[in-house]
Amino acid sequence: MAGCGHLPFLSLQQEFVATVTEFALSQQLLGDARPYLLDKTDVGRSFSRAASSYDGAAMLQRRIADRLLTFLPRSLNLPLMDLGCGTGYSLSALRQSVGDGRLLAVDLAPGMLAYAKDHHINIVDGWVCGDAEDLPLADNSVGQIFSSLALQWCENLPAVYAEIERVLKPGGTAVIATLGPDTLYELREAWRQVDEYAHVNEFAPQSAIQAAIQYSGLKVEVWQEAREVMEYERLPELTRELKNIGAHNVNSGRPEGLTSRGRIKALAAAYEQFRRQDGLLPATYQVWYLRCEKQE
């Protein structure tokens, strides 16, 4: 990082974050690496395609967003950003929370952002199609950040939390709901009995998130875990729901082409080991709720 002076994290921030990330991964400081990378282009494309069907299938996502709202300090008149706003489900509640403050809606997927804008045009002050790893916002520009089930799709966690720290005002707060690696463990285990491909999205371990937050300079005020269990009579109900919300497999290790009828049948048979006495098939989500603050 030649020419960066004595403060590379200020003069060459993106290069500095990339260097720190490379070092941390090489030293295994970010916990167990994901066996497969998330394809960010596919993430954006997948959620854009799902924009019109998302709200009809996203019962769990709404429940998590509602709970995350309880972690957000009521602070009228401070600029607030919904990072990963999706279809805009939380925007009305965020508008009430921020009062006359500026409300920004940010999402990686153009289709999601367009859908949200069509349905919430009068309550948002600014719409931004942007990447959480490289936010197109000024330093110290927002007082609060709300991010529900978005950051688990980011590969470069140190960059994400460095960006959150950068755009927050001193003393600002970020409340985050994200998914842990035990999410959909039943589906992952069932697929393991069928073939060796990565059919279920892999999410970062707690150690990786904690390390990224520590490097950013943010302070974790709250970290809570909840296990949310969705219930289905048949496996296709789960897989159809994942497709409708755009959360189907976007790992780089996924198989190419359509899944054969034989493998789908084998998957359904393997998933039967999890059927409960009440006759329902569970799908478990490991949800982490965080509240982080930027130092004054």
BALOBA-1460 file (C-alpha; in Angstrom, 3 decimals):
// residues 296
<rec num="1" residu="m" x="0.000" y="0.000" z="0.000"/>
<rec num="2" residu="a" x="2.567" y="2.486" z="-1.151"/>
<rec num="3" residu="g" x="1.803" y="6.168" z="-0.750"/>
<rec num="4" residu="c" x="-0.784" y="5.636" z="1.947"/>
<rec num="5" residu="g" x="1.035" y="7.551" z="4.685"/>
<rec num="6" residu="h" x="0.784" y="6.611" z="8.356"/>
<rec num="7" residu="l" x="-3.003" y="6.099" z="8.346"/>
<rec num="8" residu="p" x="-3.802" y="3.602" z="5.574"/>
<rec num="9" residu="f" x="-7.252" y="2.915" z="7.023"/>
<rec num="10" residu="l" x="-8.119" y="6.545" z="6.245"/>
<rec num="11" residu="s" x="-6.215" y="7.299" z="3.052"/>
<rec num="12" residu="l" x="-6.723" y="3.960" z="1.276"/>
<rec num="13" residu="q" x="-9.657" y="2.460" z="3.097"/>
<rec num="14" residu="q" x="-10.793" y="-0.159" z="0.575"/>
<rec num="15" residu="e" x="-7.255" y="-1.417" z="-0.041"/>
<rec num="16" residu="f" x="-6.620" y="-1.483" z="3.701"/>
<rec num="17" residu="v" x="-9.762" y="-3.530" z="4.374"/>
<rec num="18" residu="a" x="-8.848" y="-5.961" z="1.595"/>
<rec num="19" residu="t" x="-5.339" y="-6.385" z="3.019"/>
<rec num="20" residu="v" x="-6.625" y="-6.934" z="6.557"/>
<rec num="21" residu="t" x="-9.183" y="-9.422" z="5.274"/>
<rec num="22" residu="e" x="-6.548" y="-11.385" z="3.347"/>
<rec num="23" residu="f" x="-4.284" y="-11.486" z="6.411"/>
<rec num="24" residu="a" x="-7.120" y="-12.472" z="8.742"/>
<rec num="25" residu="l" x="-8.210" y="-15.294" z="6.478"/>
<rec num="26" residu="s" x="-4.636" y="-16.518" z="6.088"/>
<rec num="27" residu="q" x="-4.239" y="-16.626" z="9.862"/>
<rec num="28" residu="q" x="-7.710" y="-18.166" z="10.350"/>
<rec num="29" residu="l" x="-8.701" y="-15.182" z="12.484"/>
<rec num="30" residu="l" x="-12.176" y="-15.068" z="10.982"/>
<rec num="31" residu="g" x="-13.146" y="-18.547" z="12.083"/>
<rec num="32" residu="d" x="-13.847" y="-21.425" z="9.749"/>
<rec num="33" residu="a" x="-13.896" y="-20.276" z="6.151"/>
<rec num="34" residu="r" x="-17.012" y="-20.998" z="4.151"/>
<rec num="35" residu="p" x="-16.453" y="-24.077" z="1.978"/>
<rec num="36" residu="y" x="-18.203" y="-22.286" z="-0.884"/>
<rec num="37" residu="l" x="-18.364" y="-18.630" z="-1.885"/>
<rec num="38" residu="l" x="-21.597" y="-16.744" z="-2.355"/>
<rec num="39" residu="d" x="-22.010" y="-15.351" z="-5.857"/>
<rec num="40" residu="k" x="-23.003" y="-11.706" z="-5.301"/>
<rec num="41" residu="t" x="-24.215" y="-11.262" z="-8.867"/>
<rec num="42" residu="d" x="-26.487" y="-14.263" z="-8.473"/>
<rec num="43" residu="v" x="-27.700" y="-12.935" z="-5.115"/>
<rec num="44" residu="g" x="-28.824" y="-9.655" z="-6.662"/>
<rec num="45" residu="r" x="-30.360" y="-11.360" z="-9.692"/>
<rec num="46" residu="s" x="-32.152" y="-13.942" z="-7.554"/>
<rec num="47" residu="f" x="-33.753" y="-11.381" z="-5.260"/>
<rec num="48" residu="s" x="-34.689" y="-9.138" z="-8.179"/>
<rec num="49" residu="r" x="-36.574" y="-12.022" z="-9.794"/>
<rec num="50" residu="a" x="-38.346" y="-12.762" z="-6.504"/>
<rec num="51" residu="a" x="-39.529" y="-9.198" z="-5.842"/>
<rec num="52" residu="s" x="-43.154" y="-9.746" z="-6.847"/>
<rec num="53" residu="s" x="-43.520" y="-13.092" z="-5.029"/>
<rec num="54" residu="y" x="-41.465" y="-12.243" z="-1.931"/>
<rec num="55" residu="d" x="-44.105" y="-10.716" z="0.355"/>
<rec num="56" residu="g" x="-46.509" y="-13.598" z="-0.149"/>
<rec num="57" residu="a" x="-43.936" y="-16.132" z="1.065"/>
<rec num="58" residu="a" x="-41.845" y="-14.197" z="3.596"/>
<rec num="59" residu="m" x="-43.735" y="-14.834" z="6.832"/>
<rec num="60" residu="l" x="-40.570" y="-15.644" z="8.804"/>
<rec num="61" residu="q" x="-38.713" y="-12.682" z="7.332"/>
<rec num="62" residu="r" x="-41.489" y="-10.333" z="8.479"/>
<rec num="63" residu="r" x="-41.470" y="-11.823" z="11.957"/>
<rec num="64" residu="i" x="-37.717" y="-11.342" z="12.271"/>
<rec num="65" residu="a" x="-37.915" y="-7.765" z="10.980"/>
<rec num="66" residu="d" x="-40.645" y="-6.946" z="13.506"/>
<rec num="67" residu="r" x="-38.520" y="-8.277" z="16.343"/>
<rec num="68" residu="l" x="-35.457" y="-6.392" z="15.118"/>
<rec num="69" residu="l" x="-37.442" y="-3.146" z="15.273"/>
<rec num="70" residu="t" x="-37.635" y="-3.565" z="19.062"/>
<rec num="71" residu="f" x="-33.826" y="-3.310" z="19.219"/>
<rec num="72" residu="l" x="-33.794" y="0.067" z="17.454"/>
<rec num="73" residu="p" x="-33.539" y="3.021" z="19.863"/>
<rec num="74" residu="r" x="-36.222" y="5.612" z="19.183"/>
<rec num="75" residu="s" x="-34.264" y="8.622" z="18.029"/>
<rec num="76" residu="l" x="-36.315" y="11.169" z="16.121"/>
<rec num="77" residu="n" x="-34.795" y="13.405" z="13.472"/>
<rec num="78" residu="l" x="-31.590" y="11.394" z="12.929"/>
<rec num="79" residu="p" x="-30.924" y="10.061" z="9.399"/>
<rec num="80" residu="l" x="-31.750" y="6.335" z="9.250"/>
<rec num="81" residu="m" x="-30.781" y="3.761" z="6.623"/>
<rec num="82" residu="d" x="-32.588" y="0.505" z="5.878"/>
<rec num="83" residu="l" x="-29.657" y="-1.557" z="4.595"/>
<rec num="84" residu="g" x="-31.069" y="-4.337" z="2.446"/>
<rec num="85" residu="c" x="-34.590" y="-2.941" z="2.394"/>
<rec num="86" residu="g" x="-35.942" y="-5.672" z="0.112"/>
<rec num="87" residu="t" x="-39.571" y="-5.033" z="-0.797"/>
<rec num="88" residu="g" x="-39.773" y="-2.322" z="1.856"/>
<rec num="89" residu="y" x="-41.724" y="-4.195" z="4.523"/>
<rec num="90" residu="s" x="-40.124" y="-2.271" z="7.428"/>
<rec num="91" residu="l" x="-40.089" y="1.185" z="5.853"/>
<rec num="92" residu="s" x="-43.402" y="2.382" z="7.328"/>
<rec num="93" residu="a" x="-42.315" y="1.452" z="10.856"/>
<rec num="94" residu="l" x="-38.906" y="3.028" z="10.289"/>
<rec num="95" residu="r" x="-40.541" y="6.238" z="9.107"/>
<rec num="96" residu="q" x="-42.467" y="6.411" z="12.388"/>
<rec num="97" residu="s" x="-39.257" y="5.772" z="14.320"/>
<rec num="98" residu="v" x="-37.225" y="8.447" z="12.551"/>
<rec num="99" residu="g" x="-39.918" y="11.135" z="12.557"/>
<rec num="100" residu="d" x="-38.754" y="14.069" z="10.458"/>
<rec num="101" residu="g" x="-35.303" y="12.556" z="10.001"/>
<rec num="102" residu="r" x="-34.081" y="11.473" z="6.573"/>
<rec num="103" residu="l" x="-34.943" y="7.849" z="5.682"/>
<rec num="104" residu="l" x="-32.747" y="6.035" z="3.133"/>
<rec num="105" residu="a" x="-33.567" y="2.695" z="1.517"/>
<rec num="106" residu="v" x="-30.594" y="0.705" z="0.190"/>
<rec num="107" residu="d" x="-30.581" y="-2.642" z="-1.608"/>
<rec num="108" residu="l" x="-28.226" y="-4.593" z="-3.858"/>
<rec num="109" residu="a" x="-31.042" y="-5.948" z="-6.052"/>
<rec num="110" residu="p" x="-32.452" y="-3.411" z="-8.536"/>
<rec num="111" residu="g" x="-35.688" y="-5.379" z="-8.820"/>
<rec num="112" residu="m" x="-36.279" y="-5.310" z="-5.073"/>
<rec num="113" residu="l" x="-35.507" y="-1.601" z="-4.885"/>
<rec num="114" residu="a" x="-37.882" y="-0.830" z="-7.759"/>
<rec num="115" residu="y" x="-40.668" y="-2.838" z="-6.108"/>
<rec num="116" residu="a" x="-40.126" y="-1.082" z="-2.773"/>
<rec num="117" residu="k" x="-40.115" y="2.305" z="-4.463"/>
<rec num="118" residu="d" x="-43.395" y="1.568" z="-6.252"/>
<rec num="119" residu="h" x="-45.078" y="0.672" z="-2.957"/>
<rec num="120" residu="h" x="-43.454" y="3.140" z="-0.532"/>
<rec num="121" residu="i" x="-42.583" y="6.148" z="-2.657"/>
<rec num="122" residu="n" x="-44.007" y="8.769" z="-0.280"/>
<rec num="123" residu="i" x="-42.249" y="7.740" z="2.939"/>
<rec num="124" residu="v" x="-38.615" y="7.415" z="1.810"/>
<rec num="125" residu="d" x="-36.297" y="10.363" z="1.187"/>
<rec num="126" residu="g" x="-33.630" y="8.548" z="-0.808"/>
<rec num="127" residu="w" x="-33.380" y="5.301" z="-2.798"/>
<rec num="128" residu="v" x="-29.929" y="3.790" z="-3.314"/>
<rec num="129" residu="c" x="-28.986" y="0.684" z="-5.299"/>
<rec num="130" residu="g" x="-25.769" y="-0.181" z="-3.526"/>
<rec num="131" residu="d" x="-23.523" y="-2.848" z="-2.061"/>
<rec num="132" residu="a" x="-23.114" y="-3.120" z="1.721"/>
<rec num="133" residu="e" x="-19.413" y="-3.797" z="1.139"/>
<rec num="134" residu="d" x="-18.962" y="-0.450" z="-0.647"/>
<rec num="135" residu="l" x="-21.741" y="1.951" z="0.345"/>
<rec num="136" residu="p" x="-22.117" y="5.050" z="-1.867"/>
<rec num="137" residu="l" x="-22.648" y="7.267" z="1.191"/>
<rec num="138" residu="a" x="-20.541" y="9.927" z="2.883"/>
<rec num="139" residu="d" x="-18.653" y="9.366" z="6.123"/>
<rec num="140" residu="n" x="-20.634" y="10.045" z="9.315"/>
<rec num="141" residu="s" x="-23.840" y="10.541" z="7.319"/>
<rec num="142" residu="v" x="-26.444" y="8.379" z="9.093"/>
<rec num="143" residu="g" x="-27.461" y="8.206" z="12.726"/>
<rec num="144" residu="q" x="-28.945" y="4.709" z="12.668"/>
<rec num="145" residu="i" x="-28.805" y="1.614" z="10.481"/>
<rec num="146" residu="f" x="-31.486" y="-1.081" z="10.330"/>
<rec num="147" residu="s" x="-30.556" y="-4.274" z="8.474"/>
<rec num="148" residu="s" x="-32.767" y="-7.349" z="8.576"/>
<rec num="149" residu="l" x="-31.631" y="-10.574" z="6.890"/>
<rec num="150" residu="a" x="-29.332" y="-8.914" z="4.383"/>
<rec num="151" residu="l" x="-25.757" y="-9.134" z="5.631"/>
<rec num="152" residu="q" x="-25.607" y="-12.942" z="5.548"/>
<rec num="153" residu="w" x="-25.411" y="-12.581" z="1.757"/>
<rec num="154" residu="c" x="-22.150" y="-10.599" z="1.998"/>
<rec num="155" residu="e" x="-18.866" y="-12.436" z="1.543"/>
<rec num="156" residu="n" x="-16.410" y="-9.777" z="2.780"/>
<rec num="157" residu="l" x="-17.551" y="-9.248" z="6.365"/>
<rec num="158" residu="p" x="-14.663" y="-6.955" z="7.394"/>
<rec num="159" residu="a" x="-15.582" y="-4.639" z="4.509"/>
<rec num="160" residu="v" x="-19.269" y="-4.697" z="5.499"/>
<rec num="161" residu="y" x="-18.710" y="-3.706" z="9.101"/>
<rec num="162" residu="a" x="-15.993" y="-1.214" z="8.177"/>
<rec num="163" residu="e" x="-18.537" y="0.462" z="5.894"/>
<rec num="164" residu="i" x="-21.183" y="0.476" z="8.621"/>
<rec num="165" residu="e" x="-18.707" y="2.108" z="10.994"/>
<rec num="166" residu="r" x="-17.667" y="4.610" z="8.341"/>
<rec num="167" residu="v" x="-21.133" y="5.913" z="7.453"/>
<rec num="168" residu="l" x="-22.472" y="5.982" z="11.026"/>
<rec num="169" residu="k" x="-22.263" y="9.221" z="12.933"/>
<rec num="170" residu="p" x="-20.246" y="9.055" z="16.195"/>
<rec num="171" residu="g" x="-22.531" y="7.492" z="18.788"/>
<rec num="172" residu="g" x="-24.714" y="6.022" z="16.030"/>
<rec num="173" residu="t" x="-26.389" y="2.623" z="16.270"/>
<rec num="174" residu="a" x="-26.747" y="-0.318" z="13.881"/>
<rec num="175" residu="v" x="-29.302" y="-3.053" z="14.573"/>
<rec num="176" residu="i" x="-28.802" y="-6.204" z="12.538"/>
<rec num="177" residu="a" x="-30.580" y="-9.518" z="12.088"/>
<rec num="178" residu="t" x="-28.532" y="-12.140" z="10.286"/>
<rec num="179" residu="l" x="-28.425" y="-15.910" z="9.873"/>
<rec num="180" residu="g" x="-25.968" y="-18.378" z="11.378"/>
<rec num="181" residu="p" x="-24.482" y="-21.527" z="9.816"/>
<rec num="182" residu="d" x="-27.006" y="-23.876" z="11.461"/>
<rec num="183" residu="t" x="-29.763" y="-22.376" z="9.310"/>
<rec num="184" residu="l" x="-31.652" y="-25.082" z="7.376"/>
<rec num="185" residu="y" x="-29.420" y="-27.774" z="8.826"/>
<rec num="186" residu="e" x="-32.136" y="-30.358" z="8.143"/>
<rec num="187" residu="l" x="-32.116" y="-29.581" z="4.424"/>
<rec num="188" residu="r" x="-28.318" y="-29.530" z="4.328"/>
<rec num="189" residu="e" x="-28.061" y="-32.920" z="6.064"/>
<rec num="190" residu="a" x="-30.673" y="-34.457" z="3.774"/>
<rec num="191" residu="w" x="-28.771" y="-33.276" z="0.689"/>
<rec num="192" residu="r" x="-25.509" y="-34.696" z="2.103"/>
<rec num="193" residu="q" x="-27.126" y="-38.115" z="1.905"/>
<rec num="194" residu="v" x="-27.884" y="-37.570" z="-1.786"/>
<rec num="195" residu="d" x="-24.700" y="-36.092" z="-3.319"/>
<rec num="196" residu="e" x="-21.572" y="-34.039" z="-2.609"/>
<rec num="197" residu="y" x="-22.712" y="-30.689" z="-4.032"/>
<rec num="198" residu="a" x="-23.545" y="-27.556" z="-2.029"/>
<rec num="199" residu="h" x="-27.327" y="-27.283" z="-2.267"/>
<rec num="200" residu="v" x="-27.910" y="-25.076" z="0.791"/>
<rec num="201" residu="n" x="-26.470" y="-21.604" z="1.319"/>
<rec num="202" residu="e" x="-23.525" y="-21.484" z="3.729"/>
<rec num="203" residu="f" x="-23.482" y="-18.624" z="6.243"/>
<rec num="204" residu="a" x="-20.557" y="-17.285" z="8.271"/>
<rec num="205" residu="p" x="-19.873" y="-18.541" z="11.821"/>
<rec num="206" residu="q" x="-20.218" y="-16.320" z="14.862"/>
<rec num="207" residu="s" x="-16.443" y="-16.045" z="15.230"/>
<rec num="208" residu="a" x="-16.122" y="-14.500" z="11.757"/>
<rec num="209" residu="i" x="-18.785" y="-11.876" z="12.449"/>
<rec num="210" residu="q" x="-17.317" y="-11.037" z="15.851"/>
<rec num="211" residu="a" x="-13.838" y="-10.633" z="14.365"/>
<rec num="212" residu="a" x="-15.125" y="-8.391" z="11.567"/>
<rec num="213" residu="i" x="-16.955" y="-6.174" z="14.054"/>
<rec num="214" residu="q" x="-13.880" y="-5.957" z="16.254"/>
<rec num="215" residu="y" x="-11.692" y="-4.881" z="13.321"/>
<rec num="216" residu="s" x="-14.232" y="-2.210" z="12.359"/>
<rec num="217" residu="g" x="-14.084" y="-0.494" z="15.741"/>
<rec num="218" residu="l" x="-17.794" y="-0.947" z="16.404"/>
<rec num="219" residu="k" x="-18.869" y="-2.053" z="19.858"/>
<rec num="220" residu="v" x="-21.378" y="-4.878" z="20.270"/>
<rec num="221" residu="e" x="-23.990" y="-3.847" z="22.827"/>
<rec num="222" residu="v" x="-26.424" y="-6.742" z="22.265"/>
<rec num="223" residu="w" x="-26.057" y="-10.203" z="20.726"/>
<rec num="224" residu="q" x="-29.043" y="-12.528" z="21.011"/>
<rec num="225" residu="e" x="-29.752" y="-15.844" z="19.316"/>
<rec num="226" residu="a" x="-33.150" y="-17.258" z="18.451"/>
<rec num="227" residu="r" x="-34.095" y="-20.504" z="16.759"/>
<rec num="228" residu="e" x="-37.053" y="-20.068" z="14.440"/>
<rec num="229" residu="v" x="-38.724" y="-23.236" z="13.169"/>
<rec num="230" residu="m" x="-40.974" y="-23.246" z="10.128"/>
<rec num="231" residu="e" x="-43.269" y="-26.226" z="9.598"/>
<rec num="232" residu="y" x="-44.373" y="-27.950" z="6.409"/>
<rec num="233" residu="e" x="-46.459" y="-30.951" z="5.479"/>
<rec num="234" residu="r" x="-44.337" y="-31.724" z="2.425"/>
<rec num="235" residu="l" x="-40.786" y="-30.839" z="1.396"/>
<rec num="236" residu="p" x="-41.810" y="-29.048" z="-1.857"/>
<rec num="237" residu="e" x="-43.567" y="-26.433" z="0.285"/>
<rec num="238" residu="l" x="-40.185" y="-25.466" z="1.781"/>
<rec num="239" residu="t" x="-38.244" y="-25.476" z="-1.480"/>
<rec num="240" residu="r" x="-40.978" y="-23.478" z="-3.232"/>
<rec num="241" residu="e" x="-40.933" y="-20.900" z="-0.431"/>
<rec num="242" residu="l" x="-37.155" y="-20.514" z="-0.674"/>
<rec num="243" residu="k" x="-37.467" y="-19.918" z="-4.407"/>
<rec num="244" residu="n" x="-40.291" y="-17.407" z="-3.977"/>
<rec num="245" residu="i" x="-38.232" y="-15.254" z="-1.602"/>
<rec num="246" residu="g" x="-35.079" y="-15.514" z="-3.719"/>
<rec num="247" residu="a" x="-33.179" y="-17.445" z="-1.044"/>
<rec num="248" residu="h" x="-32.505" y="-20.631" z="-2.970"/>
<rec num="249" residu="n" x="-28.960" y="-21.852" z="-3.504"/>
<rec num="250" residu="v" x="-26.482" y="-19.185" z="-4.694"/>
<rec num="251" residu="n" x="-23.274" y="-20.920" z="-3.561"/>
<rec num="252" residu="s" x="-20.455" y="-21.315" z="-6.062"/>
<rec num="253" residu="g" x="-20.404" y="-25.056" z="-5.320"/>
<rec num="254" residu="r" x="-23.975" y="-25.666" z="-6.460"/>
<rec num="255" residu="p" x="-24.591" y="-28.218" z="-9.210"/>
<rec num="256" residu="e" x="-25.135" y="-27.034" z="-12.773"/>
<rec num="257" residu="g" x="-28.410" y="-27.639" z="-14.570"/>
<rec num="258" residu="l" x="-31.710" y="-28.992" z="-13.334"/>
<rec num="259" residu="t" x="-31.879" y="-31.449" z="-10.455"/>
<rec num="260" residu="s" x="-32.958" y="-34.884" z="-11.652"/>
<rec num="261" residu="r" x="-36.233" y="-36.416" z="-10.541"/>
<rec num="262" residu="g" x="-34.306" y="-39.257" z="-8.936"/>
<rec num="263" residu="r" x="-32.255" y="-36.927" z="-6.732"/>
<rec num="264" residu="i" x="-35.351" y="-34.959" z="-5.721"/>
<rec num="265" residu="k" x="-37.021" y="-38.219" z="-4.713"/>
<rec num="266" residu="a" x="-33.916" y="-39.231" z="-2.747"/>
<rec num="267" residu="l" x="-33.862" y="-35.832" z="-1.024"/>
<rec num="268" residu="a" x="-37.496" y="-36.158" z="0.044"/>
<rec num="269" residu="a" x="-36.786" y="-39.613" z="1.431"/>
<rec num="270" residu="a" x="-33.735" y="-38.373" z="3.366"/>
<rec num="271" residu="y" x="-35.655" y="-35.408" z="4.815"/>
<rec num="272" residu="e" x="-38.236" y="-37.798" z="6.277"/>
<rec num="273" residu="q" x="-35.820" y="-38.547" z="9.137"/>
<rec num="274" residu="f" x="-36.736" y="-35.124" z="10.562"/>
<rec num="275" residu="r" x="-40.526" y="-35.567" z="10.431"/>
<rec num="276" residu="r" x="-41.930" y="-34.987" z="13.923"/>
<rec num="277" residu="q" x="-44.585" y="-36.896" z="15.818"/>
<rec num="278" residu="d" x="-47.142" y="-34.242" z="14.869"/>
<rec num="279" residu="g" x="-46.548" y="-35.191" z="11.238"/>
<rec num="280" residu="l" x="-44.826" y="-31.961" z="10.189"/>
<rec num="281" residu="l" x="-41.399" y="-31.374" z="8.658"/>
<rec num="282" residu="p" x="-39.321" y="-28.689" z="10.454"/>
<rec num="283" residu="a" x="-36.955" y="-26.186" z="8.880"/>
<rec num="284" residu="t" x="-34.790" y="-24.420" z="11.459"/>
<rec num="285" residu="y" x="-33.316" y="-20.934" z="11.124"/>
<rec num="286" residu="q" x="-30.480" y="-19.779" z="13.399"/>
<rec num="287" residu="v" x="-31.118" y="-16.048" z="13.817"/>
<rec num="288" residu="w" x="-28.723" y="-13.578" z="15.440"/>
<rec num="289" residu="y" x="-29.892" y="-10.150" z="16.591"/>
<rec num="290" residu="l" x="-27.131" y="-7.556" z="17.076"/>
<rec num="291" residu="r" x="-26.995" y="-3.981" z="18.221"/>
<rec num="292" residu="c" x="-23.680" y="-2.256" z="17.547"/>
<rec num="293" residu="e" x="-22.605" y="1.281" z="18.356"/>
<rec num="294" residu="k" x="-19.969" y="3.568" z="16.915"/>
<rec num="295" residu="q" x="-17.738" y="5.157" z="19.503"/>
<rec num="296" residu="e" x="-18.173" y="8.877" z="20.208"/>
